[in-house]
């Protein structure tokens, strides 16, 4: 199952789970290597991405194959590239079991259109993935799945002036 470049498939043992937009790690080079939040020392992630679509969930909701979901995704992004536009001034903290992370919400072009197309084509009602990037974690290769606006809004807000100032200085042009 091939996903159009610059998008990448993420797999687990049972196959393709999601499609992400990989980000150049140098975008975040100005961020501190570590952040301390509530006594927890979190390190900057080794890899940065925005999860765009949970293919497995779309497949389950629509009763369509993962290949059909990927085909729709590829056709959509051919005419409507999905790209990072900006960071919002919204940092969140989440933990799940031993995993702990800080993420930043972001604005992503054409993501709403992708979900409108997906929902229309397959007659489902899958909410748009809340756009975010996990930037700090206990494990530099681990994030935590945040798949709805309700879950995102329930997460604790983070106020770290040093990190907020560094994010504002990042140019995405």
Secondary structure as the mmCIF struct_conf table of DSSP 4:
data_model
#
loop_
_struct_conf.conf_type_id
_struct_conf.id
_struct_conf.beg_label_comp_id
_struct_conf.beg_label_asym_id
_struct_conf.beg_label_seq_id
_struct_conf.end_label_comp_id
_struct_conf.end_label_asym_id
_struct_conf.end_label_seq_id
TURN_TY1_P TURN_TY1_P1 UNK A 5 UNK A 6
STRN STRN1 UNK A 7 UNK A 12
TURN_TY1_P TURN_TY1_P2 UNK A 13 UNK A 14
STRN STRN2 UNK A 15 UNK A 23
HELX_RH_3T_P HELX_RH_3T_P1 UNK A 25 UNK A 28
TURN_TY1_P TURN_TY1_P3 UNK A 29 UNK A 30
BEND BEND1 UNK A 31 UNK A 31
BEND BEND2 UNK A 33 UNK A 33
STRN STRN3 UNK A 34 UNK A 37
TURN_TY1_P TURN_TY1_P4 UNK A 38 UNK A 39
STRN STRN4 UNK A 40 UNK A 44
HELX_LH_PP_P HELX_LH_PP_P1 UNK A 45 UNK A 45
BEND BEND3 UNK A 46 UNK A 47
STRN STRN5 UNK A 48 UNK A 53
HELX_RH_AL_P HELX_RH_AL_P1 UNK A 55 UNK A 62
TURN_TY1_P TURN_TY1_P5 UNK A 63 UNK A 63
HELX_RH_AL_P HELX_RH_AL_P2 UNK A 66 UNK A 79
BEND BEND4 UNK A 80 UNK A 80
STRN STRN6 UNK A 83 UNK A 96
TURN_TY1_P TURN_TY1_P6 UNK A 97 UNK A 98
STRN STRN7 UNK A 99 UNK A 109
TURN_TY1_P TURN_TY1_P7 UNK A 110 UNK A 110
HELX_RH_AL_P HELX_RH_AL_P3 UNK A 111 UNK A 122
TURN_TY1_P TURN_TY1_P8 UNK A 123 UNK A 123
HELX_LH_PP_P HELX_LH_PP_P2 UNK A 126 UNK A 131
STRN STRN8 UNK A 132 UNK A 137
BEND BEND5 UNK A 138 UNK A 139
TURN_TY1_P TURN_TY1_P9 UNK A 140 UNK A 141
BEND BEND6 UNK A 148 UNK A 148
HELX_RH_AL_P HELX_RH_AL_P4 UNK A 149 UNK A 154
BEND BEND7 UNK A 155 UNK A 155
STRN STRN9 UNK A 156 UNK A 158
HELX_RH_AL_P HELX_RH_AL_P5 UNK A 161 UNK A 168
TURN_TY1_P TURN_TY1_P10 UNK A 169 UNK A 169
#
